[in-house]
Amino acid sequence: MKTNRKFWALAVAGGLVLSACSSSPEELPTPVVESPTASEGETPEGETESGEGETDSGSGQSQRADQVLAGIAEALATAYDERSTATVLDRIGGPAQLTLEAVFANAERLGIEDIEQVSTSDADSTWSSSSDFPRVAMVFTENPETGTNDQLLVLSQSDGRENYRLWGYADLVPAEVDITFATDTEAIDKDGDGTLATSPRQGVEEYAMRLAGTDTSVTYEEDQLTSSLHAQRDSIAESLGDTGEVSIAARALNHGPLSMATEDGGAVTMGAFEYDIAIARTEPGSTVSVGDELARWMTGEADSTYDVEGTLTSTYQVTVAFYIPAKGEGNVRVIATSSPELINVVDDGSTNPDS
């Protein structure tokens, strides 16, 4: 005899967002930047920040902070108005462009009118002094309501004829770490130079393993994104009982990571990730239902539910920034996390236990 059980397996990113961002400003990292951050000069019309083919110095780049951020702010305003980044790709790229497109798609799909916007209010910024490309800048923007650092923006310039683009952004999260960028801050290659606790590449790749619940050789301090994701997995597993299974897969995207050196011999690194939450119905005759944004994605209707046929996989994109200490000086810490954005939902009927 077949049993007919109904469980609510709500694999929704909202819980992760609340967990990652519900902290008081006093708990957030407060970076110190010793390099200059503003300029009254502007680049002549028709030229990019570094001129046609010039290799500008780090201080010259730093003095253009206001101009660069004004250009990015204008591009963001256009993107939010048009609900697309298509016309501003000269100012927005990398994981930031992917994230914004996902935000716009979800707003249309889920009927969201008000979108939380990226702030470009310049609290502190640091600019790579290297003549090599890509050049990197990191900007800790200010929350206008609290006057404290709120987000980390990472900018990238691919060559001397290109504008700086917004490459990635994430909300600062609680982390017991002091971050100071020296005047002669350098961008750090993704493979590092052997002086860090781990290379930026390895730190990012193994964090994807950590999200999936796999053991890593890199040691990380506990972070809210991982804890929330694993708690969500366990909650779904408890709801499913013997009717199904839940699993997580994760991967680092082929964007960056981008890193800059800190005064203490460490680095701040930003990378981009995707993770999947797969809910597999395994008991013949059972019913496993999902609601909220997963159901709306599958049915196209608000306030609907969806019955899983085989294996329902929801995929999310998230950007994470880390503090990587110097070798022997501690563990890797998450310092910023973007809100996970749902980018795909698919139900694989080939695993239907009733077939």
C-alpha positions as CSV (number, residue, x, y, z in Angstrom):
1,M,0.0,0.0,0.0
2,K,1.3,3.4,-0.9
3,T,1.5,6.1,1.7
4,N,0.6,9.7,1.0
5,R,2.6,12.1,3.2
6,K,2.9,15.8,2.7
7,F,5.9,17.7,3.9
8,W,6.8,21.4,3.4
9,A,10.4,21.6,2.3
10,L,11.0,25.3,2.0
11,A,14.4,25.8,0.5
12,V,14.3,29.6,0.5
13,A,17.2,32.0,0.6
14,G,15.5,34.5,2.8
15,G,16.5,32.8,6.0
16,L,20.1,33.0,4.9
17,V,19.8,36.7,4.1
18,L,18.4,37.5,7.6
19,S,21.0,35.5,9.3
20,A,23.8,37.0,7.4
21,C,22.8,40.6,7.8
22,S,21.0,40.9,11.1
23,S,23.8,42.4,13.1
24,S,24.4,45.7,14.7
25,P,26.9,48.1,13.0
26,E,29.2,48.0,16.0
27,E,30.0,44.3,15.3
28,L,31.0,44.9,11.7
29,P,34.7,45.2,10.6
30,T,35.9,48.8,10.5
31,P,38.7,48.9,7.9
32,V,41.4,51.6,8.2
33,V,42.7,53.0,4.9
34,E,45.9,55.0,5.1
35,S,46.0,56.0,1.4
36,P,44.3,59.1,0.0
37,T,40.8,58.6,-1.2
38,A,39.5,61.7,-3.0
39,S,40.2,64.2,-5.7
40,E,38.8,67.5,-7.0
41,G,40.1,66.8,-10.6
42,E,38.2,65.1,-13.3
43,T,39.3,63.2,-16.4
44,P,38.7,65.1,-19.7
45,E,35.6,64.0,-21.5
46,G,36.3,61.0,-23.8
47,E,39.1,59.6,-21.7
48,T,39.0,56.8,-19.1
49,E,40.4,57.3,-15.6
50,S,43.9,56.3,-16.5
51,G,44.0,58.0,-19.9
52,E,44.5,56.4,-23.3
53,G,47.0,53.7,-22.6
54,E,48.7,55.3,-19.6
55,T,49.8,53.2,-16.6
56,D,48.8,55.5,-13.8
57,S,50.3,55.3,-10.3
58,G,48.4,54.0,-7.3
59,S,48.2,57.4,-5.8
60,G,46.8,58.8,-9.1
61,Q,44.2,56.2,-9.2
62,S,43.4,56.9,-5.5
63,Q,42.9,60.6,-6.2
64,R,40.2,59.7,-8.7
65,A,38.0,57.8,-6.2
66,D,35.2,60.3,-6.3
67,Q,35.1,60.4,-10.1
68,V,35.2,56.6,-10.4
69,L,32.5,56.1,-7.9
70,A,30.4,58.8,-9.5
71,G,30.6,56.9,-12.8
72,I,29.7,53.6,-11.2
73,A,26.8,55.3,-9.2
74,E,25.4,56.7,-12.5
75,A,25.7,53.2,-14.1
76,L,23.9,51.6,-11.2
77,A,21.1,54.2,-11.3
78,T,20.6,53.4,-15.0
79,A,20.6,49.7,-14.3
80,Y,18.1,49.9,-11.6
81,D,15.9,52.2,-13.7
82,E,16.1,49.8,-16.7
83,R,16.2,46.6,-14.7
84,S,19.1,45.6,-16.8
85,T,22.9,46.0,-17.0
86,A,23.0,45.7,-20.8
87,T,23.8,49.4,-21.4
88,V,26.3,49.9,-18.6
89,L,28.7,47.0,-19.1
90,D,31.6,49.5,-19.2
91,R,31.0,50.2,-15.5
92,I,29.5,46.9,-14.2
93,G,31.0,43.5,-14.7
94,G,32.1,40.2,-13.1
95,P,30.0,38.8,-10.2
96,A,28.3,42.1,-9.7
97,Q,26.8,42.0,-13.2
98,L,25.6,38.4,-12.6
99,T,24.1,39.3,-9.3
100,L,22.2,42.3,-10.5
101,E,20.8,40.4,-13.4
102,A,19.6,37.7,-11.0
103,V,18.1,40.4,-8.8
104,F,16.2,42.0,-11.7
105,A,15.0,38.6,-13.0
106,N,13.7,37.7,-9.5
107,A,12.0,41.0,-9.1
108,E,10.1,40.5,-12.3
109,R,9.3,36.8,-11.6
110,L,8.3,37.4,-8.0
111,G,6.6,40.7,-8.4
112,I,9.1,42.7,-6.3
113,E,8.8,46.5,-6.8
114,D,11.4,47.9,-4.4
115,I,15.0,46.6,-4.9
116,E,17.6,47.3,-2.3
117,Q,20.3,49.2,-4.1
118,V,24.1,49.1,-3.8
119,S,25.5,52.1,-2.0
120,T,28.5,54.0,-3.5
121,S,28.8,56.5,-0.6
122,D,32.6,56.5,-0.2
123,A,33.6,55.9,3.4
124,D,37.1,54.5,2.7
125,S,38.8,53.2,-0.4
126,T,42.2,51.7,-1.3
127,W,43.7,51.4,-4.8
128,S,46.3,49.0,-6.0
129,S,49.7,50.6,-6.5
130,S,50.7,48.0,-9.0
131,S,51.2,48.8,-12.7
132,D,50.0,45.2,-13.6
133,F,46.5,44.5,-14.7
134,P,43.9,43.9,-13.6
135,R,44.1,46.7,-11.1
136,V,42.0,46.3,-8.1
137,A,40.3,48.8,-5.7
138,M,38.3,48.1,-2.6
139,V,35.7,50.5,-1.3
140,F,34.0,50.3,2.1
141,T,30.8,52.2,1.6
142,E,28.9,54.0,4.2
143,N,25.4,53.2,5.5
144,P,23.7,56.7,5.3
145,E,21.4,55.8,8.2
146,T,24.2,54.8,10.6
147,G,27.3,56.5,9.2
148,T,29.2,53.3,9.5
149,N,30.7,51.0,7.0
150,D,28.0,48.8,5.4
151,Q,29.3,47.2,2.2
152,L,32.5,46.2,0.5
153,L,32.7,47.0,-3.2
154,V,35.5,45.5,-5.3
155,L,36.4,47.4,-8.4
156,S,38.6,46.1,-11.3
157,Q,40.3,47.7,-14.3
158,S,41.3,45.3,-17.0
159,D,43.7,47.6,-18.8
160,G,44.7,51.3,-19.1
161,R,42.1,52.1,-21.7
162,E,39.2,50.7,-19.7
163,N,37.1,52.2,-16.9
164,Y,37.1,50.8,-13.5
165,R,34.1,48.5,-13.2
166,L,32.1,47.4,-10.2
167,W,33.3,43.8,-10.0
168,G,31.6,42.5,-6.9
169,Y,29.8,43.7,-3.7
170,A,28.8,42.2,-0.4
171,D,27.4,43.2,3.0
172,L,29.8,43.3,5.9
173,V,29.1,40.7,8.5
174,P,30.4,40.4,12.1
175,A,34.0,39.4,12.2
176,E,36.6,39.9,15.0
177,V,39.4,41.2,12.7
178,D,41.3,44.5,12.3
179,I,41.8,45.4,8.7
180,T,44.3,48.1,7.7
181,F,45.4,48.9,4.2
182,A,48.8,50.6,3.9
183,T,49.5,53.5,1.5
184,D,51.4,51.2,-0.9
185,T,48.7,48.5,-1.0
186,E,49.3,45.8,-3.7
187,A,46.9,43.6,-5.5
188,I,47.7,39.9,-4.8
189,D,47.7,37.2,-7.4
190,K,45.1,34.5,-7.0
191,D,47.8,31.9,-6.4
192,G,49.5,34.1,-3.7
193,D,53.2,34.2,-2.9
194,G,53.5,31.7,-0.1
195,T,53.2,34.2,2.7
196,L,49.5,33.9,3.4
197,A,47.7,31.2,5.4
198,T,46.3,30.0,2.1
199,S,46.3,31.4,-1.5
200,P,43.2,33.3,-2.5
201,R,42.4,30.7,-5.1
202,Q,42.6,27.8,-2.6
203,G,40.7,29.8,0.1
204,V,37.8,30.4,-2.3
205,E,37.8,26.9,-3.8
206,E,37.8,25.2,-0.4
207,Y,35.1,27.5,0.9
208,A,32.9,26.0,-1.7
209,M,33.7,22.6,-0.2
210,R,32.9,24.0,3.2
211,L,29.5,25.2,2.0
212,A,28.8,21.7,0.7
213,G,29.7,20.2,4.1
214,T,33.0,18.7,2.9
215,D,36.1,18.7,5.0
216,T,38.8,21.2,4.0
217,S,42.5,21.6,4.5
218,V,42.0,25.3,5.0
219,T,40.8,26.3,8.5
220,Y,37.9,28.8,8.6
221,E,36.3,30.6,11.5
222,E,32.6,29.8,11.9
223,D,30.5,32.0,9.6
224,Q,26.8,32.7,9.3
225,L,26.3,31.8,5.7
226,T,27.7,28.3,6.2
227,S,25.9,27.8,9.5
228,S,22.6,29.0,8.1
229,L,22.9,26.9,5.0
230,H,23.6,23.8,7.0
231,A,20.8,24.5,9.4
232,Q,18.5,24.9,6.5
233,R,19.6,21.5,5.1
234,D,19.0,19.8,8.5
235,S,15.6,21.4,8.8
236,I,14.5,20.1,5.4
237,A,15.9,16.7,6.2
238,E,13.9,16.6,9.4
239,S,10.7,17.6,7.5
240,L,11.3,15.0,4.8
241,G,11.7,12.1,7.2
242,D,11.9,8.9,5.2
243,T,10.1,10.3,2.2
244,G,13.2,12.0,0.7
245,E,16.7,13.3,0.9
246,V,18.3,16.7,0.8
247,S,21.9,17.5,-0.3
248,I,24.0,20.6,-1.0
249,A,26.6,21.0,-3.8
250,A,28.7,24.2,-4.2
251,R,31.3,25.5,-6.5
252,A,33.5,28.6,-6.9
253,L,32.8,30.6,-10.1
254,N,35.5,31.4,-12.6
255,H,35.6,35.0,-11.7
256,G,38.7,36.1,-9.8
257,P,39.2,35.9,-6.9
258,L,40.4,39.5,-6.5
259,S,42.6,40.3,-3.5
260,M,44.5,43.2,-1.9
261,A,47.2,43.1,0.7
262,T,46.7,44.4,4.2
263,E,49.3,46.1,6.4
264,D,49.7,43.1,8.7
265,G,50.8,40.8,5.8
266,G,47.3,39.4,5.2
267,A,44.8,40.0,2.4
268,V,41.2,40.7,1.7
269,T,39.8,38.4,-1.0
270,M,36.5,38.4,-2.8
271,G,35.1,35.4,-4.7
272,A,31.8,34.3,-6.2
273,F,30.0,31.0,-5.7
274,E,27.0,29.0,-6.7
275,Y,25.3,26.4,-4.5
276,D,22.5,23.9,-5.1
277,I,20.0,22.6,-2.6
278,A,18.6,19.3,-4.0
279,I,15.4,17.8,-2.6
280,A,15.0,14.2,-3.8
281,R,11.7,12.4,-3.3
282,T,12.6,8.8,-2.7
283,E,9.5,7.1,-1.2
284,P,6.9,5.8,-3.8
285,G,3.5,7.3,-3.3
286,S,4.7,10.1,-1.1
287,T,4.1,13.8,-1.7
288,V,6.7,16.4,-1.1
289,S,5.6,20.0,-1.6
290,V,7.4,23.3,-1.7
291,G,6.0,26.8,-1.5
292,D,7.1,30.5,-1.6
293,E,9.6,31.4,-4.3
294,L,10.4,27.8,-5.4
295,A,6.7,27.2,-6.1
296,R,6.3,30.5,-7.9
297,W,9.3,29.7,-10.0
298,M,7.8,26.3,-11.0
299,T,4.1,27.4,-11.4
300,G,4.4,31.0,-12.3
301,E,1.7,31.8,-9.7
302,A,1.8,33.7,-6.4
303,D,0.8,31.9,-3.2
304,S,1.1,28.6,-4.9
305,T,2.5,25.2,-4.0
306,Y,4.4,22.7,-6.1
307,D,4.6,18.9,-5.7
308,V,8.1,17.6,-6.4
309,E,8.1,14.9,-9.0
310,G,11.7,13.6,-8.6
311,T,14.6,15.8,-7.5
312,L,14.0,19.5,-7.2
313,T,17.2,21.5,-7.4
314,S,17.3,25.2,-6.5
315,T,20.5,27.1,-7.4
316,Y,21.7,30.2,-5.7
317,Q,24.5,32.7,-6.4
318,V,26.4,34.5,-3.6
319,T,29.5,36.7,-3.3
320,V,31.7,36.3,-0.3
321,A,34.8,38.3,1.0
322,F,37.4,36.9,3.3
323,Y,40.2,38.1,5.4
324,I,43.2,35.7,4.9
325,P,45.9,36.3,7.6
326,A,49.6,35.9,7.1
327,K,50.9,32.3,7.4
328,G,50.8,31.2,11.0
329,E,48.7,34.1,12.2
330,G,45.2,32.5,12.4
331,N,42.3,31.2,10.4
332,V,40.5,32.5,7.4
333,R,37.4,34.7,8.3
334,V,34.4,35.7,6.3
335,I,34.0,39.5,6.5
336,A,31.2,40.1,3.9
337,T,28.4,38.2,2.2
338,S,25.9,39.2,-0.4
339,S,22.3,38.1,-0.2
340,P,22.0,34.7,-1.9
341,E,20.1,35.1,-5.2
342,L,18.0,32.3,-6.6
343,I,19.1,31.8,-10.2
344,N,17.4,28.5,-11.3
345,V,14.9,25.8,-10.2
346,V,14.5,22.5,-12.0
347,D,12.7,19.3,-11.2
348,D,14.3,16.1,-12.6
349,G,11.4,13.8,-13.2
350,S,13.7,10.9,-14.2
351,T,14.3,10.2,-10.5
352,N,10.6,10.0,-9.8
353,P,10.2,7.0,-7.4
354,D,6.7,6.2,-8.8
355,S,8.1,5.7,-12.4
